[in-house]
C-alpha cells in the first residue's frame, strides 16, 4: 500500500488577480454571477420526483480518532434515487438551459411537477441532452432526459468501469466511450450542441459558461439543507469544510456558500491534482497524460474556467492523496454505517492525511482539538463491484 500525500497552502487565496488568464472566457468572472438564487433552486428541487434532504451525520468516534473537536458528514449516497449529489446541479442547469432555449422562464409557463414540465417542453421533440462524465454527472443528465421525454447521449473516458457504463445505460442513455481521458471526453461532447441538443456540462470552455455556472448554482440546495440541519441542532457551525475538487464546480459552490465563515480545503488525487497544480502555477494549467485514480469523479486534468476564479481565490489550501487514503476512508465510513464510494470518501481521506502530518503542515493550524469539521461525502457506492472489493479487506475502526 502507498499512502503518499501532500498538503499545500493556497498561494492565491484572497488575491484579486488569481483568475487572470488571457484565454479565459469573460463569463467566468465571478462578479457576473450575482446573488445566489438559493430559494429558487430549492423550490425547483422540491418539485422533482423523490426530493428529500440528505442526512448530516455526526461521527464522534472518527472525530476522537482524528483529534478534532467535532466531525460531521453531509452524506449524498442517495439523492433522487441516484448514488451521488450530481442531480442537484444537472437538473437545475437543464431547467435553466431549457428556459433559455424557449425564450425565458415566463415563456415556458407555470408548472408544478415533472409531468407538467415535460408537457411544456414537448414542442422541442425530438430532442437530446448530452454530457461528458466520469459517471455520476452523466447518469444524472440521463435521468433528467428520461424524466423529460428526451434522448440522452453520454460520453465517458476509455477507463470508465463497466459498472458505471451500465448504470448510465440503465437510464435509457446511449453511452459513447471516447478513446482518451476526461478532457478528451469534454471536447467530444461539446460538438453535440445544436438545434436539437443541449450539452449539460459541469465544466466550461470559451463561449460556454452559462450551463456550468447553473450547475454550480444547483448545488445551493445541498448547502441550504446543511444550514437547516445545523439550525435545528445544537452543533456548532463548521470552522473547516473539506470538499473533493474534480473540475472545481462543487468546490466553487462551497466557497461561495461558506465565504469567510469557514476555511475550505480541497482534496484531489495525486495524479489528478489539476487545481493544486494550477494554484502553484498561478494560472489554470492542464495536466499531462491521463488521470487514473480510483476516485473516478475526480479524474480531471483541467480546472473549469468558470470555477477557477472562485476556487483559486477562496480555497484555503489543498490535500492531494494516493488511492489508499480513499480506500481506508471508504472502510471507515462503512464502520459508521455510511455508504461512501471512492470519490465520496475522498474528503475524509484528505482530512486524515492532513491530521497525520499534524501542526507542521501548511494547514495544520486549521485542524485541531477544538475544530468543528464538515466533510462532504459526494457519492455512495456508485460502482458496487469496486466498493465491495474495498470492503473485502479488513475494516478500520470508526
C-alpha positions, -999 to 999 in steps of 0.1 A, spaced: 0 0 0 11 36 -7 0 64 15 16 93 -3 1 128 2 9 164 0 -5 194 19 -4 228 2 -15 262 14 -32 281 -14 -7 309 -25 -36 327 -44 -61 329 -16 -76 363 -13 -58 377 -43 -76 399 -69 -58 386 -100 -60 348 -94 -85 344 -122 -65 364 -147 -59 344 -178 -58 360 -213 -76 330 -227 -104 329 -201 -140 333 -211 -154 366 -198 -184 347 -185 -161 331 -160 -159 363 -140 -175 355 -106 -186 391 -104 -211 383 -132 -229 357 -111 -249 380 -89 -266 368 -57 -271 331 -52 -307 321 -61 -309 296 -33 -346 300 -27 -354 295 -63 -331 265 -66 -345 248 -35 -381 254 -47 -372 239 -80 -357 207 -65 -387 202 -42 -409 198 -73 -388 169 -86 -398 133 -80 -384 119 -48 -369 150 -33 -357 146 2 -330 163 22 -299 141 27 -286 135 62 -260 154 81 -244 129 104 -222 133 135 -192 110 136 -178 113 172 -157 81 170 -139 93 139 -135 128 154 -119 113 185 -95 92 165 -85 122 144 -82 145 174 -108 171 162 -135 186 183 -164 176 161 -168 159 127 -200 159 107 -206 145 73 -231 156 46 -239 122 30 -250 122 -6 -252 84 -11 -288 87 -21 -301 118 -39 -333 114 -60 -327 77 -60 -292 81 -75 -259 75 -56 -245 110 -58 -252 147 -54 -248 154 -91 -285 155 -98 -288 188 -80 -266 206 -105 -276 186 -136 -313 192 -131 -311 229 -123 -287 235 -153 -310 216 -176 -340 236 -165 -323 269 -169 -309 259 -203 -344 248 -215 -359 281 -203 -332 300 -222 -339 279 -253 -376 285 -251 -374 323 -245 -372 325 -207 -389 311 -177 -420 333 -182 -424 320 -217 -420 284 -206 -451 286 -184 -461 276 -149 -456 240 -137 -460 221 -105 -444 187 -111 -423 168 -137 -453 158 -157 -462 194 -161 -426 203 -171 -423 175 -196 -455 187 -213 -442 223 -215 -410 212 -233 -428 187 -256 -426 212 -286 -388 207 -286 -392 170 -295 -372 152 -309 -346 165 -285 -315 152 -267 -293 160 -237 -256 153 -239 -228 153 -214 -193 143 -206 -188 123 -174 -167 100 -153 -200 85 -142 -223 103 -118 -229 136 -137 -237 118 -169 -261 95 -151 -279 125 -136 -282 142 -170 -296 109 -184 -321 107 -156 -332 142 -163 -336 134 -200 -357 104 -192 -380 124 -169 -385 150 -197 -390 125 -225 -358 134 -242 -330 112 -256 -296 112 -239 -261 107 -253 -234 105 -226 -197 104 -233 -172 86 -210 -134 81 -209 -120 48 -220 -110 39 -184 -147 40 -172 -157 8 -155 -184 -13 -169 -205 -9 -138 -206 29 -143 -214 25 -180 -242 1 -172 -256 25 -146 -258 53 -172 -273 30 -197 -300 19 -172 -314 55 -175 -321 48 -212 -290 68 -224 -267 60 -253 -232 57 -238 -203 66 -261 -168 55 -250 -141 80 -260 -105 69 -265 -89 93 -240 -93 109 -206 -119 132 -192 -106 163 -211 -109 144 -244 -145 135 -234 -154 171 -227 -140 181 -261 -160 154 -279 -193 162 -260 -190 199 -269 -196 190 -306 -231 178 -298 -246 212 -291 -272 222 -317 -308 229 -325 -320 195 -313 -295 190 -285 -283 208 -253 -249 199 -238 -252 199 -200 -216 201 -187 -202 209 -153 -170 224 -168 -167 253 -191 -148 264 -222 -146 296 -243 -181 306 -253 -198 281 -229 -201 294 -194 -238 297 -185 -246 260 -181 -216 252 -158 -225 282 -138 -260 269 -134 -246 235 -124 -228 253 -95 -259 272 -86 -278 239 -84 -257 228 -55 -272 256 -34 -298 231 -22 -272 209 -6 -259 239 14 -294 251 23 -300 217 38 -268 219 58 -278 253 71 -312 239 81 -297 209 98 -272 230 118 -300 254 127 -322 227 141 -294 211 162 -270 221 190 -240 216 168 -215 244 163 -212 255 127 -180 243 110 -147 261 112 -134 239 84 -151 223 54 -133 196 33 -145 191 -2 -134 169 -32 -125 191 -62 -126 175 -96 -130 204 -121 -140 226 -92 -178 230 -95 -187 218 -60 -157 234 -45 -168 267 -61 -203 263 -46 -187 255 -12 -166 286 -13 -195 308 -24 -217 295 4 -192 295 34 -172 325 22 -152 338 52 -172 318 78 -151 287 74 -118 276 59 -125 254 28 -99 228 20 -99 209 -14 -89 173 -19 -76 158 -51 -60 125 -62 -22 127 -65 -22 122 -103 -53 144 -109 -44 174 -89 -51 199 -116 -64 227 -93 -35 223 -69 -10 225 -98 -28 255 -113 -27 273 -79 10 267 -76 15 279 -112 -6 310 -106 -29 302 -136 -51 274 -149 -30 246 -164 -37 212 -179 -21 181 -165 -1 158 -189 -14 123 -196 -45 105 -183 -57 105 -147 -64 70 -134 -73 73 -97 -100 51 -82 -115 84 -72 -131 84 -107 -152 115 -102 -120 135 -96 -100 123 -126 -99 157 -142 -69 173 -159 -81 209 -163 -99 232 -139 -132 246 -151 -127 282 -162 -160 291 -145 -150 276 -112 -113 286 -113 -117 323 -103 -138 312 -72 -117 283 -60 -83 299 -67 -92 329 -45 -114 311 -19 -98 277 -10 -75 279 20 -54 250 6 -52 216 -9 -45 180 2 -35 156 -26 -38 119 -17 -29 85 -31 -58 60 -36 -51 41 -4 -63 71 16 -96 68 -2 -98 31 4 -93 35 41 -119 63 42 -144 40 25 -139 14 52 -141 40 80 -174 52 67 -187 17 64 -179 11 101 -200 41 108 -229 28 87 -222 53 59 -221 41 24 -194 61 6 -177 54 -27 -141 61 -35 -148 97 -47 -173 102 -19 -148 92 7 -120 115 -7 -127 144 17 -123 122 48 -91 106 32 -77 141 27 -86 152 63 -70 121 77 -38 128 57 -38 164 69 -42 152 106 -14 127 100 10 155 91 -1 175 121 7 210 131 38 210 110 18 211 78 9 242 58 -27 239 70 -20 223 104 -33 253 124 -68 249 110 -74 213 123 -70 207 160 -89 195 191 -113 225 191 -121 224 154 -156 217 141 -151 200 107 -176 193 79 -167 167 52 -188 164 20 -195 128 11 -204 133 -25 -213 98 -36 -224 64 -23 -213 31 -39 -218 42 -75 -195 13 -86 -208 -16 -65 -181 -42 -75 -153 -18 -67 -169 -8 -34 -174 -44 -23 -138 -52 -33 -125 -24 -10 -147 -37 19 -134 -72 13 -103 -62 33 -101 -55 70 -123 -26 81 -106 2 100 -123 14 131 -147 44 133 
